[in-house]
Amino acid sequence: MTTERLGLRRGFCVLFAVFVTMGALLGPRDVFAQKPITIKLASPAAAKQASGVVLQRFADRVKERSGGRIVVEVYPSNSLYGPRAAVEAMQSKVLEMAAVSNGNFAAFQKTLNVLDLPFLFTDRGHLHEVLWGPIGTKMNREIERDTKLKVLWYQDIGGFRQLYTSKKAVRVPEDVRGLKIRTTTSPVEQAIVRAFGGLPTFVDWGETYSGLQQGVVDGELLLWNWLVPFKHHEVIRYALDLDLYAIAWVVLVEPTFFSSLPADMQKMISEEADQAAKYAAKLDEDDVRTSRKYLVDKGVKVYTPTPAERSRWRSLGVGVWEVPEVVKTVDMGLVKEIGKAGK
C-alpha cells in the first residue's frame, strides 16, 4: 500500500472515530442536523378569524420555544380534514392534532353533549370555570378513556349559539314551526330544534352555506363570530339574540405521537395549550362584539326577545333536558355539577 493511500486511510479512521465519540457524548441528533418534527393540525376555522389566529399563535409559540425542533402546520377551513374525518384520522394515527366542536364530537363520545343543553350556563365565565377547572379535568378523563385521544385544551370559540334564518324573522317559538334548521350530529341539538317546532336537518359544516343558499335548510344555530368569516351573512337575513347554548372546541392530540416526544417538549406543548385557551377567551369575546356590529351594518335584522318571550324560549329549552333521547346521551350527574358551579 502506498504512503499516500495509507495516509488517507488513517485520516478516514481518525475522522470516523471523532464522529463515533461525538455521537456517544452528544447523541445522533446533535451530530447530524435533524429534520424538525411536524405536527399537522386540522382546523375548522378560517385562518384570519379569532379562533384560527389562536391556533396559529400556538403553532408559532411551539416553534419558538422548541428552537425549531417542532413545527405545527395549521390547516384552516377544513382544508385537510373535516371534523369527523379528523377524529378518525387521529384514531388511525395518520393525523397528529385537530380542533373539533362539541357538536361534531358527539358522533364519537357523549361527554361534551352536556354543552349542548340549552340555558345550562349562566354566562361565559361559568363556561370557563367548568372547562378549565376540576369538572373539565373529569371530562378529559372520560374522553381519553373512550376515544384513546388526548385532550390538550378546551377553547371557547365565541360563547353561545344564536338562531339565524333566511326566509322569515323568528321572535317566538311558534315562528320556528316547519323551518328546516341545520344541526350537527348532536342528538341534543336536534332535540332542541324539535322542541321549538322546527325540523332538524344535518348538514356538514362545509356544505352549510350552499345549503342555506339553495333552500336545503332555512336556518342554522351558530355563533356571531362564525357567520362573518364564512360569509353566511350573505344568505342569512334574520338573527334571534338568544344565547341558546354553549359551543367550544376540544383540541386533541394523538397520544402515541405525543408520548414519543421528549419530555421537555411534552411539558412545553401542555403549557402552550393552557395559554391558548386563555388567549382565545379574550380574543373571541372581542370578535363577538365586532362581528355582531358588522352583521347589523350589513343588513342582518337582529331581534332581542322581551323578558316574557325569553321565558317561553327558556321553558321549552330546559324541557329538552328531560327528553329520553337526551337523557341517554348526556351525563345528568355532570349537569348537576355544572349547575352547582354556576351558583
Secondary structure by P-SEA (a helix, b strand, c coil): ccaaaaaaaaaaaaaaaaaaaaaaacccccccccccbbbbbbbccccccaaaaaaaaaaaaaaaaacccbbbbbbcccccccaaaaaaaaaacccccccccccccccccccccccccccccccaaaaaaaaacaaaaaaaaaaaaacccccccccccccbbbbbbcccccccccccccccccccccaaaaaaaaaacbbbbbbcccaaaaaaaaccccbbbbcaaaaaaacccccccbbbccccbbbbbbccccaaaaaaccaaaaaaaaaaaaaaaaaaaaaaaaaaaaaaaaaaaacbbbbbbcaaaaaaaaaaaaaacccaaaaaccaaaaaaaaaaaac
